[in-house]
Amino acid sequence: MLAFLLIGFLVLALVRFPIALALGMAAALAIGFATDLPFTAIPHKMVNGIDSYVFLAIPLFLLAGRLMNAGGITDRIFTFARVLVGHISGGLAHANVIAGIIFSWMSGSAVAAVGGLGEIELKAMKDNGFDTGFASSVIVASSVMGPIIPPSIPLIIYAAMTENSVGKLFIGGIIPGSLLALSLMVTIYVIAKRRDYPKDAAASFLEILKALKSAFLPLLMPIIMLGGIAIGVFTPTEAAAVAVLYALVISMAVYQSVKWKDLPDIFVETMITTAVVTFIISMTSPFSFLLTIENTGEQIVGLVTAFTENKWVVLFLINLFLLFFGALMEAGVVLILFTPMLYPLAISLGIDPIHFGVVMVFNLMIGVATPPVGVCLFVMSHISGLSVETLMGKIIPFLIPMILILLLITYWPEIVLVLPEMWME
């Protein structure tokens, strides 16, 4: 049965069948030709696969991000970031990273970060003398932080699949995401010095205060969400609902940049994105179910532990595996597909599940900026007008610090675990 399942999926994927449908059809082939299960198992598992309270957070965080975009809040965030770091060599590129950190606290999605900030940032950088290729690669690289710094849609999916704490996973991503931001800024600084890219004049104290006042309410949003989760006022799913309400109030009542007539379009866009995400999760569920009944996870544990029981070697192999598939497939699909296989292996070797979850997501987020299938590359290609092939070459210098931070958090678990252990025990 396992052969039907895997070969069927690989063949369909190779002929460029949509990944979600390829997973569902492979499951149908395996059930039809290699098991006694009824075909009704497929819709049953599809429904059960998304029947989780935790998954309610996905459309809510997506909606909060849409409201922030439509409310012009991204402009305020970028302006605030610019007055903070615009005076450093490569100024606006650093502002991209800082704005990416702030926006990450609100959206939980790499694609949302590119779509929300990309056009504003690209225009500002081009107007200030940066070449389009460098500006676009900085925007794509900054978007990787989106699902690592909380809230994070991939971490929500991992938590639901493994029954781990979403709150601990969220807080575990703070230091890795911050280290990634710092490493990107160091890379930008080195490149900017070599190419003599422009920088802004240092902002005065009054200019900083003015920008802070403009962005103050959006900056409160992550404090409210994470603070509420950390002290137990609400769950991550409830935090997502609070984020939507907060974004709605400041966009409509305070800034008055979103009108009642704008809401239907915002809701429709959110529903479309949610439908895509949940359809992928749903179609992956029967596939994962068949892998489970075949004891695939246990077989992988047996194969790997027969080769080595050193958890650091296994983590290195898992990193290579996820980096490879993350570059070839959509990150959410890889996460849902391989978590049932790799999670038992990690637990059997004593790897902390919170540490493992953050490492998995970090791996797969590198994939959104990695050729040949990096989804953020395609989004940025559309925004910038550059070919995907050109962007693939420009992004390479930024992949190096991403890999280095991945290795750092892989082999120094305390980087991930220190905050969850401190705040949530």
MODA-V115217 format. One record per run of one state. SS is the DSSP state (H for helix, E for strand, - for the rest). FROM is the first residue (numbers start at 1). TO is the last residue. Records with the same first field share a line. If there is no record, write none. Layout:
SS: FROM-TO  FROM-TO
This chain:
-: 1-1  15-18  35-39  50-52  71-72  86-90  108-109  128-131  144-152  163-165  196-204  231-235  255-259  294-295  308-310  329-330  349-352  368-374  385-387  412-413  424-425
H: 2-14  19-34  40-49  53-70  73-85  91-107  110-127  132-143  153-162  166-195  205-230  236-254  260-293  296-307  311-328  331-348  353-367  375-384  388-411  414-423
